[in-house]
Amino acid sequence: MTDAWRDVAETCLGWLHSDEGPALQQYAWRAVEDCSPQYPFVEIGGYAGKSACWLGDVARRNETLLYSVDWHRGSPEMEPDRECHHPEMIGRDGLFDSLPHFRVNMRRAELEGWVIPVVGDSRKIGPRWHTQASLLFIDGGHDAETVYSDFIGWQQNVIPGGYLLFHDATIPEIGAVADLAVDSGTFKLVEQVDSLRVLQRR
């Protein structure tokens, strides 16, 4: 096995800050140690695969899985002339599509087979998802309604002792949902690494 995943994680399109990728990896390891490798990881928002590289390497080393849920048609902040737009994501048909980039990057990272793309709307899939997870990473749409829906629809699948991580929690709408998770008494705050807020299920 090689560290090809690291080269991909450092070069593929995405928005993790330099200390957030290693923090994701750290808590994936803790999820395996505190829970069990029989429980997979889930991320909401795969984009081109940057976070999937950090989580997927831990999944591979522990022979578990990362389910990466994304409809791969982008969100409002990825529209042309917006701050997160990447022209490379526009396909020949003129439509936004990050799935081909995700799949190429998983192949380059040697993580195919350990990272399973789930293509669809996370808000529709979550209430129908019944596989428990030791780690849930929420990094999909950043508007208040979507973040709240992702939390409500997916949080019940995090097992006791498992971890719930919110990316970009410095954005008020996202931070408010993370606060709601703590205020509910179901999760406790562990730490914040840059914009990454880490919670653990009680």
URCOR-V366320 format. One record per residue. N is the residue number from 1. RES is the residue in three letters. PSI is psi in whole degrees, 0 to 359 (none if undefined). Layout:
BEGIN
n=N res=RES psi=PSI
n=N res=RES psi=PSI
END
This chain:
BEGIN
n=1 res=MET psi=147
n=2 res=THR psi=176
n=3 res=ASP psi=37
n=4 res=ALA psi=328
n=5 res=TRP psi=325
n=6 res=ARG psi=319
n=7 res=ASP psi=319
n=8 res=VAL psi=316
n=9 res=ALA psi=325
n=10 res=GLU psi=344
n=11 res=THR psi=340
n=12 res=CYS psi=160
n=13 res=LEU psi=141
n=14 res=GLY psi=183
n=15 res=TRP psi=21
n=16 res=LEU psi=134
n=17 res=HIS psi=166
n=18 res=SER psi=329
n=19 res=ASP psi=354
n=20 res=GLU psi=324
n=21 res=GLY psi=308
n=22 res=PRO psi=327
n=23 res=ALA psi=320
n=24 res=LEU psi=314
n=25 res=GLN psi=318
n=26 res=GLN psi=315
n=27 res=TYR psi=337
n=28 res=ALA psi=317
n=29 res=TRP psi=318
n=30 res=ARG psi=324
n=31 res=ALA psi=319
n=32 res=VAL psi=317
n=33 res=GLU psi=319
n=34 res=ASP psi=336
n=35 res=CYS psi=261
n=36 res=SER psi=146
n=37 res=PRO psi=353
n=38 res=GLN psi=342
n=39 res=TYR psi=129
n=40 res=PRO psi=177
n=41 res=PHE psi=156
n=42 res=VAL psi=134
n=43 res=GLU psi=140
n=44 res=ILE psi=110
n=45 res=GLY psi=92
n=46 res=GLY psi=327
n=47 res=TYR psi=239
n=48 res=ALA psi=357
n=49 res=GLY psi=10
n=50 res=LYS psi=307
n=51 res=SER psi=328
n=52 res=ALA psi=331
n=53 res=CYS psi=314
n=54 res=TRP psi=318
n=55 res=LEU psi=322
n=56 res=GLY psi=327
n=57 res=ASP psi=320
n=58 res=VAL psi=320
n=59 res=ALA psi=314
n=60 res=ARG psi=315
n=61 res=ARG psi=338
n=62 res=ASN psi=9
n=63 res=GLU psi=43
n=64 res=THR psi=196
n=65 res=LEU psi=153
n=66 res=LEU psi=121
n=67 res=TYR psi=120
n=68 res=SER psi=110
n=69 res=VAL psi=122
n=70 res=ASP psi=140
n=71 res=TRP psi=349
n=72 res=HIS psi=21
n=73 res=ARG psi=10
n=74 res=GLY psi=181
n=75 res=SER psi=171
n=76 res=PRO psi=323
n=77 res=GLU psi=354
n=78 res=MET psi=2
n=79 res=GLU psi=156
n=80 res=PRO psi=141
n=81 res=ASP psi=9
n=82 res=ARG psi=167
n=83 res=GLU psi=336
n=84 res=CYS psi=20
n=85 res=HIS psi=132
n=86 res=HIS psi=112
n=87 res=PRO psi=333
n=88 res=GLU psi=341
n=89 res=MET psi=357
n=90 res=ILE psi=120
n=91 res=GLY psi=180
n=92 res=ARG psi=336
n=93 res=ASP psi=2
n=94 res=GLY psi=2
n=95 res=LEU psi=149
n=96 res=PHE psi=133
n=97 res=ASP psi=104
n=98 res=SER psi=353
n=99 res=LEU psi=315
n=100 res=PRO psi=322
n=101 res=HIS psi=318
n=102 res=PHE psi=313
n=103 res=ARG psi=319
n=104 res=VAL psi=317
n=105 res=ASN psi=324
n=106 res=MET psi=324
n=107 res=ARG psi=315
n=108 res=ARG psi=325
n=109 res=ALA psi=358
n=110 res=GLU psi=39
n=111 res=LEU psi=4
n=112 res=GLU psi=139
n=113 res=GLY psi=335
n=114 res=TRP psi=333
n=115 res=VAL psi=117
n=116 res=ILE psi=110
n=117 res=PRO psi=131
n=118 res=VAL psi=106
n=119 res=VAL psi=113
n=120 res=GLY psi=178
n=121 res=ASP psi=116
n=122 res=SER psi=330
n=123 res=ARG psi=334
n=124 res=LYS psi=326
n=125 res=ILE psi=319
n=126 res=GLY psi=307
n=127 res=PRO psi=345
n=128 res=ARG psi=3
n=129 res=TRP psi=129
n=130 res=HIS psi=5
n=131 res=THR psi=124
n=132 res=GLN psi=154
n=133 res=ALA psi=151
n=134 res=SER psi=347
n=135 res=LEU psi=133
n=136 res=LEU psi=122
n=137 res=PHE psi=116
n=138 res=ILE psi=115
n=139 res=ASP psi=43
n=140 res=GLY psi=226
n=141 res=GLY psi=143
n=142 res=HIS psi=3
n=143 res=ASP psi=156
n=144 res=ALA psi=318
n=145 res=GLU psi=316
n=146 res=THR psi=316
n=147 res=VAL psi=316
n=148 res=TYR psi=316
n=149 res=SER psi=320
n=150 res=ASP psi=319
n=151 res=PHE psi=308
n=152 res=ILE psi=320
n=153 res=GLY psi=338
n=154 res=TRP psi=338
n=155 res=GLN psi=333
n=156 res=GLN psi=345
n=157 res=ASN psi=351
n=158 res=VAL psi=123
n=159 res=ILE psi=158
n=160 res=PRO psi=132
n=161 res=GLY psi=348
n=162 res=GLY psi=173
n=163 res=TYR psi=143
n=164 res=LEU psi=121
n=165 res=LEU psi=133
n=166 res=PHE psi=126
n=167 res=HIS psi=152
n=168 res=ASP psi=37
n=169 res=ALA psi=354
n=170 res=THR psi=344
n=171 res=ILE psi=127
n=172 res=PRO psi=319
n=173 res=GLU psi=324
n=174 res=ILE psi=318
n=175 res=GLY psi=325
n=176 res=ALA psi=322
n=177 res=VAL psi=320
n=178 res=ALA psi=320
n=179 res=ASP psi=321
n=180 res=LEU psi=320
n=181 res=ALA psi=320
n=182 res=VAL psi=316
n=183 res=ASP psi=335
n=184 res=SER psi=341
n=185 res=GLY psi=354
n=186 res=THR psi=329
n=187 res=PHE psi=152
n=188 res=LYS psi=149
n=189 res=LEU psi=132
n=190 res=VAL psi=304
n=191 res=GLU psi=172
n=192 res=GLN psi=129
n=193 res=VAL psi=107
n=194 res=ASP psi=243
n=195 res=SER psi=3
n=196 res=LEU psi=115
n=197 res=ARG psi=128
n=198 res=VAL psi=124
n=199 res=LEU psi=158
n=200 res=GLN psi=137
n=201 res=ARG psi=134
n=202 res=ARG psi=none
END
